[in-house]
Amino acid sequence: MNPNSAYWQIISASVAGSSHEKQALPCQDAHIYREIDPHQFIVAVADGAGSASLADVGAQLAVKTATQLIEEYLSSVEDTATVDWNTQLLAVVNQTKQAIEAEADHRDILARELATTLILGVITDSTIAIVQIGDGAVVVEDQQGTLMALTIPASGEYLNETTFLVSPNALESAQIHVWSGMPKYLAIFSDGLQMLGLKMPEGKPHPPFFSPLFRFVETIGDRTEAEQQLISFLRSPRVNQRTDDDLTLILAAKMPSSAT
């Protein structure tokens, strides 16, 4: 088998929570994933603040800006093994924060009206580099079956309080994790799924939640159909009985060369 023929299989979805649907509000989550090549992809997830009047705009701007910046940077790098991810990811977060502040100035509004969290990651066959501002989480399972959270929700003193990209302490509070290993599965999600997927407050992943999702992404045939099934799951009674928040979930599985 040729290991170079292995690839990442990825599906994703963002859906409005039941509380937003009842109020006819848009989904205030946003996400993007971009496949650079079969061995490398970029992900970004943002959750606009419920108190922000343009939360959906802020979330969309955050994921678009962050992924564009990191993709431009990667195009200039010959070997990602040499990258100082701590410095580079923090620089991208800072530039994304500035882009949101500039958009607020353009609209003549306060930046807090575009408040959003942000998770940005670069994933390769042997490294996962993540920066996170605010809540949500990144969970990985390695080839040996070890399930672990690379980031955990950043909560404030009060329930549902978190740090946003436009917060004064955003850069200082950033979680940056550079993990080296052999990843098999990956999940990135917004805070709407925290109570289902993580044991809080320690933030340990809940295996019965992730195991069927990882098996699902590994066995899909048609991506469009699979993403519709993922949307149906996020809108299912099982999920909506536990949360009425907007939901975003990105799932990835490293497919072996024999699957190609």
N, C-alpha and C positions, 0 to 999 in steps of 0.2 A: 504494500500500500504506500502511496505517495502522500506524506503528511502535508505537502504543499497544496493538495487538492481539497483539504478540509476547509470548512467555511462556517461562518456564523449565520444562523437562521433567527430572524428577528420579527416580532409582531408588536403592535402597540395600539393603544386606544385612550382617548380622553372623552368622558361623558359628563354632562351636567348632573349634579346631585338632585335628589327628589325635592329638596327645599327650594332650589333655584328653579326647577321646572314648575313648581306650584306658583312661584312669583313671576314666571315668564322672564327670568333672568338668563343671560348667556352663560355658557360654561366659562369659568374664570381660570381653569387650568389650561396649560398649553404644553406641547412637547414636540420634539424633532429628533429623529435619528438619521444619520447619514453614513452610509457604508463607503469607506474610503477605498477598500479593496477586500477580498475575502477574509483577510486576517485582521482587519482593523475597522472600527466604526466609532462614531461620535454620538453621544446622547445628551439631551438636555430636557429637563422637566421643570416647569414653573407653576406656581400656585398663587394666583392673584389674591390679595387681601380682601376679605369680605367687606371691610369697611371702606375700601377704595372705590371711588365712583367709576374709574376706568381700569379696574383690576384685570379684565380680560385683555385690554390693550397692553398693559404693562407686562403681563405674562407672555404674550405673543412676541413683544419686542425683545424681551429678555432671552428667550430661547433662540430667536432668529439671529440676534446680535452675537450671542455667545458662541453658537455653532459656526457662524461665518468667520469669526475671529480665530477660533481654534483650528478651523479647516485651512484658513490662509496660512497660519503658522506651520501646520504640519506639511503643507506643500513645499516649504522651504527647508525641511529637515530630512537629511538623508538616513539617519539612524535614530529612531525614537528612544533607543536604550541610553543615549547620551543626554536626553532632555532633563533639565531640572524642573520637574513637574510642579513642585511647590511654588516656585517663582512664576512659572508660566501661567498656571491656572489662576493664581491670585491676580496677575496682570490682566487676564481676560475678564475676570470678575470686576475689576476696577473700571475697565473700559466699558463694560456692559452697564455698570452703575452710572457712568458718565453719559452714556447714550440715553438712558431713561431720564436723567436730569435734564438733558438737552431737549428731549421730547416734551417734558413738562414746561420748560421755558417757551418752546415753540407754541404750545397750546395755552400759555399764560395761566397755568394752574400750578398748584403745589405738587412737588414730586411724590408726596404720599398718596395722591390720587392715582398713581400708577404703581403702588407698592406691590411687590411680588417676592416670593421665595425663588431660589434657583438651585438646581442640581445640574452640574456639567461633568461629563465623564469622557475619557478616551480609553477605549478597550482594545487590547490586542490579544494575541494567543497566550501571552505570558505576563502581561501587566494590565492592571486596572488603575487608572489615575482619576480620582474624583475630588471635586470641590463642591461643597454644599453650604448654602446660606439659608437658614431657616429649617422648616420641618420637611417631612418626607424621609426616604431612606433608600439605601442601595444594599442589596443582598446578593451574595455570590455563593454558589456551591462548587467546590473544586472536583477534580477527577476522582478523588478518593471518597467523595460523598460528604465532606465536611461542609456544613451550612453555617455561614457567618454574615453578620452585618458589617459592612465597611463604613457606613455612616449611620447615625441614629437621629431621630427628630431633635431639633434644638428648641426646647421649650423655655418659656420665661417663668416668672414667679407665679403666674396665674394660668389656669387651664385655657387652652387655645391661644395663648400668647406666644409669639415667636418673633424671630428677627427677620426683617425684610431687606432686600437689596438696597433700598434707599435709606435704611436705618443708619444713624451716625456711626454705630459700632459694627457695621456689616463686615468689613474686611477683617477686623480684629476677631470677630466671632466665627469666621469661616472654618469649617471642618475640611481638612485636606488629608486624603488617605491615598497612598501609593502602595498598592498590593502587588506582590510578585508571586506567581504560582501558575498552576495549570487550571484555568477556569473551565467549568463544564456548563453551568447555567448562571444566568444573571437576571435580576429583577430590579427595576427602578420604579418608584411609585411616589405619588403625592400623599399628603397627610390623611386623605380620606380613607386610605387602606391601612393606616397604622394600627388601629385597634384590632383588625383582623389578622394582619401579618406579623405583628411584633408583640412580644411580651413586655409590657411597660411596667415600671419606668426604665428597666435596664436595656431595653431595645433588642432583646434576643429574638431571632427569627423563629416563627412557629412552623415546624416542619409539615404538619397536616395541611396548612394553607398553601405552601409553596410546592410540595411534591407533585400534586396533580397538575398544577399549572406548568411546571417544568416538563412533565411527561407530555403534556398537550403540545407545547411549542416544538418539542422534539419530533413529533409524529405528524405534523400538519403537511398537507399536500399543496393546497391552494392558499396563498397568503391572504387574498381578499376575503375568502370565505372564513378563514381562521380569525381574521380581525373582526368580522361580524359576530362570530361566536364569542370572542373576547368582550365585545360591547354588550352582548346579551348577558354574559356572566356579571359584568359590572352593574348591570341594571336588574339583576335577579333579586328575588326576595331574600335569599341568603345574605347578600351583601347589603341591601337597602334596609334590612331590619337592624343592622349594626351602625349604619352611617347614612346621613342625608347630604353629605358633602360632595362636591365635585370629585371625580376620580380619574386618575391617570395611572396606567400601568404599561411598562415596556418590559417585554420578556425576550430573552435571547438564549439560544442553545448552541454550543459548539458541536457541529456535525462532523463525524469522522469521514475520512477519505472514501471509505467503502460506500458511503451514502450518495456519492456523486456519480 
